[in-house]
Amino acid sequence: MATLWFVMKIALHSMFKKIDRYLEVLIGEKINNGEFYFI
């Protein structure tokens, strides 16, 4: 059970890192365009 959680954690972590990078670029572009709002 602990092993499964560990594998899921690693998978989620790498997935979130990709999403994080994508959001970083997306938000960065919005800030550059001056249309960034905190949701």
Residue pairs with C-beta under 8 A, 6 or more apart in sequence:
27 36
30 36
